[in-house]
Amino acid sequence: MHGSNQSGVSDFLLLGISESPEEQQIMFWMFLSMYLVTVMGNLLIILAISFDSHLHTPMYLFLANLSFTDLFFVTNTIPKTLVNLQSQDKAISYTGCLTQLYFLVCLVTLDNLILATMAYDRYVAICRPLRYITAMSPGLCILLLTLCWALSVLYGLFLTLLMTKVTFCGPQRIHYIFCEMYVLLRLACSNTQMIHTVQITTGCFIFFTPLGVMVMSYVWIVRAILRIPSASSKYKAFSTCGSHLAVVSLFYGTLSMVYLQPLKTHSMKDSVATVMYAVVTPMMNPFIYSLRNKDMHGALGRLLLGKAFQRLIGRKLRH
């Protein structure tokens, strides 16, 4: 590695969580298993929603987009991590690092915005049920998703372009599993105070505005549910929100562990928290949404049984 400015940096070293060969071998199999489970789980969710006409509703349209985002998110980071864990060469180019950073920011932002649209969808379904079909029309759903994607792409581009102004010098050793903005700012030898301030300001707006939408949606949802006289109806209404609340709690809980701290501090806890939001959360989301959802149970069953039936018919025809 060489160079004294951003244009002269040739590469960074992604050292991961541990430099011990024994621990790296354990982590390789752990990350590989989690990656395969994440890919399989999110693919099944997307396929079930795509092929089952019963799930062609706004809630499941948003869920399919959330699964696609999680699938893309882990594919942006974990394959490179697996290669590094098995290789002596742990370098990632300057361009590769910024590309990874761009998709990281873009996809985390998209996750956040989609979770907010899902909260709004639940609010309309429970608090305005008679207006749901018109209020959540296909045109509005497409518009909301388009806005989510556009804002995420632009925000990722904005922060990545800011990072191109940062000067790096000395050893570029990253003790994380991927290129992350806080880590890169810690490695900078130029003054990053302005960039850090801009990142915090825009980040608070991008993340806390959707969080405010979610909080307000659930305040109205809880008020509406408490007015329902039937205990079984109350439980049914709460159950439609339980999965979403669990995903939101996991997402914001792990994200706050990484970003709600001073820039200059770093500990093993940060690395573990990064793994939690970058690997564990995308892996858990399909299970959270499918385990408590009868419609999803049925769709997954029909999808898997349909494939099994097609294979059985194919064997019989061959014989």
Steps between C-alpha positions, in 0.01 A plus 500: 500500500627844418403856432432800719160600368176342396604460137826330600355232726533166323315276741388428855544187711175344625634316805161395634423437865795274579844430350527158665500222231299265725234763571490603134424142399213485748368836376524387138259211558279716722472779240455251215215326685333831587539627144344187348211509749446872427501449123268200518259663747466827311478327161216282629315807627539675161397192301202424725369855466567509124323173417211506750214727389365507859808702599472766230413768754684817611636343821661210314622725218695698761617177665633368166697822457635470855614143429665610174681778688624256767611254232695769314638634830670176607621431145673839504714407801510130594656343184802733535519415870502128420780547245705700752454236770645235266773714343826655613430800277234703680528809280206688355560778248415862576228487232372166630486639853298806396271283286434276801438811713256641243282187493522469879363854554245465221360166620490587873311818408265301278433249780412790728263666252324175408441423868334843531272434200405165654407676825282744305336207319414338835361833626265531203396132523410520870391863548337561160389153386209620286732729303788252473445395136488860377757641747758232416434481127756326274601838358573643847696189603718523189550873564604437863747230397639721222557780751667257742738373230574849361577653841721204593698514174551876529596489869751219437650698211515818708690341792732305269592816309573668835741217584697563180609831661663320795880467508651168609862438593690233689382138543141456386411211734125447549408279795148442366358252251420771244562867413283708729485880520591536869800271453624694197463832682713361785776419249504847347797731554313808378247700701171308477299710745290664228430168326414335832263787587328476160471122538348527848257776395377329184504159669278622783251640247507189276462255788300682767233638265390146395533391864264784595254377235519151652453624857201718408347218293521261793365756747185525285495124445513425874227755569280342231561146626421592861155616386420156354260321741585142401816349653549268201469793258755693705742208484449463125569872445811493720629185328502673161743756644712272718738386227559853376568627854749218559689585178501874582633431852776275367593747225517813717647320800802366311542820294506723810770282658729591210420865428387658828852539638802735469687478168844431651404204718524141385473170681418136433140586592480719189618214276243263653226764462599546136465125439160512671351766270688392185450123523264392778218749430462411127511131596233532769249713306359213284454282809332778697253569217430138410477332841203705624323556168243243390472644148876472458491144640246407235688671217833338596328161531340533157830616350706216647235231447448622144870464423507157663194394298662620176813298576288192577311533171828549317641176645188306403509632144868401466419146616 
